């Protein structure tokens, strides 16, 4: 009987640890699919949602406020991460698909078990394991529990590797080193908690270990999932669930077009501020539809999307 209970206990422990038992701390594919059930589109081979490149490209013109409004209305109230003391290229817009990493304070026995498994898989330093899987268009999103002294897992060497793989920067709740070198990487738009000239896990101070790659992680007050669309500018980061990315983009484009039309007509004196700032009359809506159709090839929104907008209108 004792053997029976022991065997069943082992099975239960294996099931409980399944999300952590993938290659080099990666989440199991089935578990990632289970945790992202509303995404019905394409996925990477590891199960991470793959928001189409076209949506990612169009997302660059979306404002934080526009994205926030859609997410708020859909019941996603905690998707914004603020308070980034160190920002690289903050005037640029950072957009991409999240690859997540979670570090925890090192515990020698756990660190050793993780490290031994990584070495058996041909891995070296734990700080580079998430970097190894990055591809073009990704954004490396890491929770390093705000580690500071003897905590940096990213310097200019790793930073250059990240940029070479993704074409993007990082969202990093922890310290980096080689800040001057990181700033010299063109296009490395990044949001970072702190800087320290030290490096992680120096001899005699084992203080960080990688606990999860492409698993749910936390950045500030946001639960971030692998495949979330990262949109960051002006010191603010918002994480958009994959299944809402297209809705965010389309809503933004409609707002952008209506603003262009409204501002134009106000400058022309065609309508008053009161008319444009309130619910539009049928006559204004008809004028807007005609303007869309007349300028369909010249507007900063894909022609196909404007055609879809016009299809849904009754005038």
C-alpha positions in Angstrom: 0.0 0.0 0.0 2.8 2.4 0.9 4.4 1.7 -2.6 1.0 2.5 -4.2 0.8 5.8 -2.4 4.4 6.7 -3.1 3.9 5.9 -6.8 0.8 8.1 -7.0 2.6 10.9 -5.1 5.3 10.8 -7.7 2.7 11.0 -10.5 1.0 14.0 -8.8 4.3 15.8 -8.3 5.2 15.3 -12.0 1.9 16.6 -13.1 2.2 19.6 -10.8 5.7 20.4 -12.1 4.8 19.7 -15.8 4.7 23.4 -16.7 8.2 23.8 -15.4 9.7 20.6 -16.9 10.1 21.7 -20.5 13.4 22.2 -22.2 15.5 24.8 -20.3 12.6 25.9 -18.1 10.1 26.5 -20.9 6.5 25.9 -20.4 4.9 22.8 -21.9 3.1 23.5 -25.2 -0.2 22.1 -24.0 -0.1 24.2 -20.9 0.5 27.4 -22.9 -2.4 26.6 -25.2 -4.6 25.9 -22.1 -3.7 29.3 -20.6 -4.4 31.2 -23.9 -7.8 29.7 -24.9 -9.2 32.9 -26.5 -6.5 33.0 -29.2 -7.8 31.1 -32.3 -5.1 32.1 -34.7 -1.6 30.8 -35.7 0.8 29.7 -33.0 4.5 29.1 -32.9 5.7 25.5 -32.5 6.0 25.9 -28.7 2.3 27.1 -28.5 3.0 30.8 -28.2 0.3 32.9 -30.0 1.5 34.5 -33.2 -0.3 37.7 -33.9 0.1 38.4 -37.6 2.9 40.6 -38.8 0.4 43.0 -40.4 -1.3 43.7 -37.1 2.1 44.2 -35.4 3.0 46.7 -38.1 -0.3 48.6 -37.8 0.0 48.6 -34.0 2.9 51.1 -34.2 0.4 53.9 -34.9 -1.9 53.0 -32.0 -1.7 55.3 -29.0 -1.6 54.0 -25.4 -4.9 55.7 -24.7 -6.6 54.0 -27.6 -5.3 50.6 -26.6 -6.2 51.2 -23.0 -9.8 52.1 -23.9 -10.4 48.9 -25.8 -8.8 46.7 -23.1 -10.7 48.5 -20.3 -14.0 48.0 -22.1 -13.2 44.3 -22.5 -12.6 43.9 -18.8 -8.8 44.0 -18.8 -8.1 46.8 -16.3 -4.5 46.0 -15.3 -2.4 45.9 -18.5 -0.3 49.1 -18.0 3.2 49.1 -16.5 4.6 52.5 -15.5 7.6 53.9 -13.5 10.6 53.1 -15.6 13.6 55.0 -14.2 15.8 54.0 -17.1 14.5 54.4 -20.7 16.5 53.9 -23.9 15.1 55.7 -27.0 11.8 56.6 -25.2 10.7 58.8 -28.1 10.5 55.7 -30.3 7.6 53.2 -30.3 8.4 49.6 -29.2 6.0 47.0 -30.6 6.4 43.2 -30.7 5.3 39.8 -29.4 6.3 39.1 -25.8 8.8 36.3 -24.9 8.7 36.1 -21.1 11.3 35.2 -18.6 11.0 34.9 -14.8 14.0 35.0 -12.5 13.9 34.4 -8.8 16.4 34.9 -5.9 18.8 32.0 -6.1 18.6 29.0 -3.8 21.7 26.9 -4.2 20.0 23.4 -4.5 17.3 24.6 -6.9 19.8 26.7 -8.9 22.0 23.6 -9.2 19.2 21.3 -10.4 18.1 23.9 -13.0 21.7 24.5 -14.1 22.5 20.8 -14.4 19.5 20.2 -16.6 20.4 23.1 -18.8 24.0 21.9 -19.2 22.7 18.4 -20.3 20.8 20.3 -23.0 23.9 22.1 -24.1 23.1 25.4 -22.4 25.5 27.7 -20.7 24.8 30.8 -18.6 21.2 30.9 -17.4 20.9 34.6 -18.3 21.1 33.7 -22.0 18.6 30.9 -22.1 15.6 33.1 -22.9 17.7 35.0 -25.4 18.5 31.8 -27.3 14.8 31.4 -28.4 14.2 35.0 -29.5 13.3 35.6 -33.1 12.6 38.7 -35.3 9.7 40.8 -33.9 9.9 39.5 -30.4 10.2 41.7 -27.3 12.1 40.2 -24.4 10.0 40.8 -21.2 11.7 39.8 -18.0 10.8 39.8 -14.3 14.0 39.9 -12.4 12.3 40.8 -9.1 14.0 44.2 -9.3 17.4 42.7 -8.5 20.1 45.4 -8.3 23.6 44.9 -6.9 25.1 41.8 -8.4 21.9 41.3 -10.3 22.4 42.5 -13.9 21.9 39.6 -16.4 22.0 42.0 -19.4 25.0 44.1 -20.6 25.9 45.3 -24.0 27.0 41.9 -25.3 23.6 40.3 -24.4 21.9 43.4 -25.5 23.4 43.3 -28.9 22.4 39.6 -29.2 18.8 40.5 -28.3 18.7 43.2 -30.9 20.3 41.1 -33.6 17.6 38.4 -33.0 14.6 40.6 -32.6 15.2 44.1 -34.0 13.7 45.3 -30.7 14.7 46.3 -27.1 13.6 44.9 -23.8 11.1 45.4 -20.9 13.2 44.5 -17.9 12.2 44.6 -14.2 15.8 44.5 -12.9 19.2 46.1 -13.4 21.3 46.2 -16.5 25.0 47.0 -16.9 27.0 48.6 -19.7 24.3 51.3 -20.1 26.4 53.4 -22.5 26.9 50.4 -24.7 23.2 49.6 -24.7 22.3 53.1 -25.7 24.7 52.8 -28.6 22.6 50.0 -30.1 20.4 51.7 -32.7 16.7 50.9 -32.3 17.2 49.3 -28.9 14.1 50.9 -27.4 13.9 49.6 -23.8 12.3 50.2 -20.4 14.4 49.1 -17.4 14.1 49.4 -13.6 17.7 50.2 -12.7 21.4 50.3 -13.6 24.4 48.8 -11.7 27.9 48.2 -12.9 28.0 44.7 -11.3 27.0 41.4 -12.9 24.8 38.6 -11.8 26.0 35.7 -9.7 29.6 36.8 -9.1 31.8 34.3 -7.2 30.5 33.8 -3.7 27.2 35.6 -4.3 24.7 33.3 -6.0 21.7 35.6 -6.2 19.6 34.9 -9.3 18.2 31.8 -11.1 15.9 31.4 -14.1 12.6 29.8 -13.1 10.5 30.2 -16.2 10.7 30.9 -19.9 7.6 31.7 -21.9 5.5 31.2 -18.8 3.1 33.7 -17.2 5.1 36.4 -15.5 4.5 39.7 -13.7 5.7 43.1 -14.7 4.7 45.7 -12.2 1.0 45.0 -11.6 0.5 43.3 -15.0 0.2 39.5 -15.6 2.1 39.1 -18.9 1.5 36.1 -21.1 3.8 34.8 -23.9 2.6 36.2 -27.2 1.1 39.3 -25.7 1.6 42.3 -27.9 3.9 44.8 -26.3 3.2 48.5 -27.1 5.5 51.0 -25.4 6.1 54.7 -25.8 6.6 57.9 -23.7 7.5 55.9 -20.6 4.4 53.7 -20.6 4.1 50.0 -21.5 0.9 48.3 -22.2 0.5 44.5 -22.8 -2.3 43.6 -25.2 -3.7 40.0 -25.1 -3.3 38.4 -28.5 -7.0 37.9 -29.1 -7.7 41.6 -28.7 -4.8 42.9 -30.8 -6.7 43.2 -34.1 -9.7 44.9 -32.3 -7.2 47.5 -30.7 -5.7 48.2 -34.2 -9.1 48.6 -36.0 -10.6 50.8 -33.2 -7.5 53.0 -33.3 -7.7 53.3 -37.1 -11.3 54.3 -37.0 -10.6 57.0 -34.3 -7.6 58.2 -36.4 -9.7 58.6 -39.5 -12.6 60.3 -37.7 -10.1 62.7 -36.1 -8.5 63.5 -39.5 -11.9 64.2 -41.0 -13.1 66.2 -38.1 -10.0 68.4 -37.8 -10.1 69.0 -41.6 -13.7 70.1 -41.5 -13.1 72.3 -38.5 -10.2 74.1 -40.2 -12.3 74.6 -43.3 -15.1 76.0 -41.2 -17.6 73.4 -42.5 -18.8 72.4 -39.0 -18.6 73.9 -35.6 -16.6 72.5 -32.7 -19.9 71.6 -31.0 -21.0 69.6 -34.0 -17.7 67.6 -34.3 -17.2 67.1 -30.6 -20.7 65.7 -30.1 -22.4 62.7 -31.6 -22.3 63.2 -35.4 -25.5 63.9 -37.3 -26.5 61.7 -40.2 -25.3 64.5 -42.6 -21.8 64.5 -41.0 -21.7 60.7 -41.1 -22.6 60.8 -44.8 -19.9 63.4 -45.5 -17.4 61.3 -43.6 -18.2 58.2 -45.7 -17.9 60.1 -48.9 -14.5 61.6 -47.7 -13.3 58.1 -46.9 -14.2 56.8 -50.3 -12.8 59.8 -52.1 -9.4 59.6 -50.3 -9.2 55.8 -49.9 -5.7 55.6 -51.5 -4.2 58.5 -49.6 -5.1 57.8 -46.0 -2.7 56.3 -43.4 -4.9 53.2 -42.9 -4.8 50.2 -45.2 -7.2 50.4 -48.1 -8.7 47.1 -47.3 -9.6 48.3 -43.8 -11.3 51.4 -45.1 -13.3 49.2 -47.4 -14.4 47.1 -44.4 -15.5 50.3 -42.6 -17.5 51.4 -45.6 -19.2 48.0 -45.9 -20.7 48.4 -42.4 -22.1 51.8 -43.0 -25.7 52.4 -44.3 -25.1 55.6 -46.2 
